[in-house]
Amino acid sequence: MAHRPKRTFRQRRADSSDSDSTQEPFAEPGAPGEQADLGPAEEGLQSGGGRAEAAELPRRARGRGRGRGSGRVWASSRHAARAASRLDGGSDVPESRAVDLSTDEEDGTHRSSESKDDQSSSSNSSSSLEEEFTSLVNIPDAAFIQAAYRKRELARAQEDYISLDVKHAFTISGVKKNTEYPESEPDDHENIIPFTPKPQTLRQKMAETTATRNEETSEDSEEDKKYQDIWEQQQMRRAVKITKGRDIDLSHSSESQTVKKFDASISFPPVNLEIIKKQLNTRLTLLQDTHRSHLREYEKYIQDVKSSKSTIQNLENSSNQVLNFKFYKSMKVYVENLIDCLDKKIINIQEIESAMHALLVKQAMIFMKRRQDELKHESAYLQQLSRKAETSTNRSLAIDEKTQWILEEIESRRAQRRQARVLSGNCTHQEGTSSDDELPSADMMDFQKSQGDILRDHKKIFEDVHDDFCNIQNILLKFQQWREKFPDSYYEAFISLCIPKLLNPLIRFQLIDWNPLKFDSIGLKQMPWFTSIEEFIDSSMEDSKKEDSSDKKILSTVISKTIIPRLTDFVEFIWDPLSTSQTTNLITQSRMIFEEHSTCENEVISKGKQDLLKPIVSRMKKAIDDDVFIPLYPESAVENRMSPHSKFQERQFWSGLKLFRNILLWNELLPEDTLQELGLGKLLNRYLIIALLNAIPGPDVVKKCNQIAACLPEKWFQNSAMRTSIPQLENFIQFLLQSARKLSTSEIRDEVKEIILILVKIKALNQAESFIEEYHLDHLKSVIEEV
């Protein structure tokens, strides 16, 4: 029994008759495995007349395959069957005959159907299939093989290529896929053509009907396959053309390399000397023109070389440009280092500045709160005394410990101040005009210790910095050198606008321990930064030919941007308008600032001046509202000059009069209408006049009126044509006339003259003349006539 040949399987998906057209049921023509199995006999069939039948086989095989329905169809390779048959026969000769399955197509279909329906029948018929396979496959002899070789060589020699059409081999393998087992079929010349149809079984008829239906539904897929075959043929022709094109290029290049031989048969025109001469002259002219252009370029290059050498020599010999460059570079590096230094130190400056400011604010708040608390407790104590006097009880006055302690502290400080005035010989001092800014020894030591710690940290800020970067005079000398050497670039760079910003941290550093409210405080003009800037400006006026040099505005800009904000902080948080010493020192510093502003007026300076005056006015308004308190007691309570009520009322009146004097000290700095509104409208008419009306007419009242008139600025009454005083003094004038009438009827007549002098001083001449005529005081007319 022959051995079953080795089968190679190829999986094929057959989902439906419509989708089969998009799949390739056969292997590609160029598959290496099938090319190796292809025998010479089969190649002979490809070139011979059996090529048409071999091409027809795949279509019939595809038709039968699609008729099987859906599912996976497995088919064995015919080449593997042939290899097995060769192994059985014991011969290595490749098979030379192609098996034609056209005559046994229906039998194969029938067997395949039966194998699917009944697996047992396929196992029983395996032996009969093998016997039929051995009878159909015949091993060729040596003569047949040699004939096939000669036929292939002849085809190769005639067509100059080996045919790539190997469809018949794969068609046979495709047909084999329709069978369960490989089997060989006889060639075309061995097939017996049947003249009558064979009787068909029921299964064969059903299979034929199914195949017919599938052939109808597979026409579209056949067209797609046809287009696919056309595309493959086009690709093959394109590849052949490219190969031929390369061969043509190689042959052309080889022919071009060969030297062409001179053909003596070619005839040339006759030689004409005139034409030759003309051509030579033309050629010569072109060459001469080219030569001249080259000469011109050469001369230009020579000049460029000489000019470059001269420039190099001039630059090497001229040291000014190098020095200028070095100066600008050094100045740039210096300014960058200066800015970097100030950026790092400004943080420490701000911390020290804030610490000192907080310490001074804390001290000022202590004084203010203590004054208000003492005024509150002392007033409450006197009210209790008044109620006790009204009830005429003999019970002792109940006072809490805190009020008792505060009253003792007040009396202790007053006694110390009286003792100090006696030692100094000041006997004209009025109670209530003292600033009362004494601190206990323990509080004073704490304050001095904190201030000393801040000043020690202040000195350490620039101890690691070179003087060229922290000394204002050295910094200005650098810019002065720039201004002297290169004034144009100096002014074009707007250095006058940059210097105030550069000097701002250094000036603030010098102002940390500066208190403009202290009597012994150094003035701005005596500070090092102020003198350095003045010298820089003076040298600018000497060096610069411009009358409107921008350096003149440096000092005013520094004051506006640095000094005024610092002074504003003192006014808002530290200044006490009730303190005459603080007010006087503040006015001195402010007057100096405003004088410097007057030299150069601009919008920035005017804004800085307004920024300082606004907080001054606001602070004085707050002092009038919070610190002025003049109580009104019954006449019986103040008749005794030594009574607590009378003393307290006197102290509060003189305290209000002190504030009135301090406000009017600003007469040259603040506008007149602002001063008149604050001093006359809010303080004199609202508080002082009311207290005077409640007082007993006498020398004390006249003395107080003299003090009020002495505080009024003389500038307000300089107009010699004035016969009436300013409107805000109308209430004061009426009080003077009322007091004069009361005194004229009493024994105290010397005080009337004092009142008339006050009226004359404040330009109330019409009222004074009317009073003299009314009371026949002819001896006082001379006082008016002297005016």
HELIX and SHEET records of a PDB file:
HELIX    1   1 SER A   19  THR A   22  5                                   4    
HELIX    2   2 PRO A   32  ASP A   37  1                                   6    
HELIX    3   3 PRO A   40  SER A   47  1                                   8    
HELIX    4   4 ARG A   51  ARG A   66  1                                  16    
HELIX    5   5 ARG A   78  GLY A   89  1                                  12    
HELIX    6   6 GLU A  105  ASP A  117  1                                  13    
HELIX    7   7 GLN A  119  ASN A  124  1                                   6    
HELIX    8   8 SER A  126  LEU A  136  1                                  11    
HELIX    9   9 ALA A  142  GLU A  159  1                                  18    
HELIX   10  10 LYS A  167  LYS A  176  1                                  10    
HELIX   11  11 ASP A  188  GLU A  190  5                                   3    
HELIX   12  12 LEU A  202  THR A  217  1                                  16    
HELIX   13  13 GLU A  219  GLN A  257  1                                  39    
HELIX   14  14 LEU A  273  ASN A  317  1                                  45    
HELIX   15  15 SER A  319  THR A  391  1                                  73    
HELIX   16  16 GLU A  401  SER A  424  1                                  24    
HELIX   17  17 SER A  441  LYS A  459  1                                  19    
HELIX   18  18 ASP A  467  CYS A  470  1                                   4    
HELIX   19  19 ILE A  472  LYS A  485  1                                  14    
HELIX   20  20 PRO A  487  GLU A  492  1                                   6    
HELIX   21  21 ILE A  495  GLN A  510  1                                  16    
HELIX   22  22 LEU A  524  GLN A  526  5                                   3    
HELIX   23  23 PRO A  528  ASP A  543  1                                  16    
HELIX   24  24 SER A  550  LYS A  553  5                                   4    
HELIX   25  25 ILE A  554  VAL A  558  1                                   5    
HELIX   26  26 ILE A  559  ILE A  563  3                                   5    
HELIX   27  27 ILE A  564  PHE A  573  1                                  10    
HELIX   28  28 THR A  580  THR A  599  1                                  20    
HELIX   29  29 GLU A  603  ASP A  627  1                                  25    
HELIX   30  30 GLU A  635  VAL A  638  1                                   4    
HELIX   31  31 PRO A  644  LEU A  664  1                                  21    
HELIX   32  32 GLU A  672  LEU A  675  1                                   4    
HELIX   33  33 GLN A  676  LEU A  688  3                                  13    
HELIX   34  34 ILE A  689  ASN A  694  1                                   6    
HELIX   35  35 PRO A  699  CYS A  711  1                                  13    
HELIX   36  36 GLU A  714  PHE A  717  5                                   4    
HELIX   37  37 PRO A  727  LEU A  729  5                                   3    
HELIX   38  38 GLU A  730  SER A  744  1                                  15    
HELIX   39  39 ASP A  750  LYS A  761  1                                  12    
HELIX   40  40 LEU A  765  TYR A  775  1                                  11    
HELIX   41  41 ASP A  778  LEU A  780  5                                   3    
HELIX   42  42 LYS A  781  GLU A  786  1                                   6    
SHEET    1   A 2 ARG A  12  ALA A  14  0                                        
SHEET    2   A 2 GLY A  71  VAL A  73 -1                                        
END                                                                             
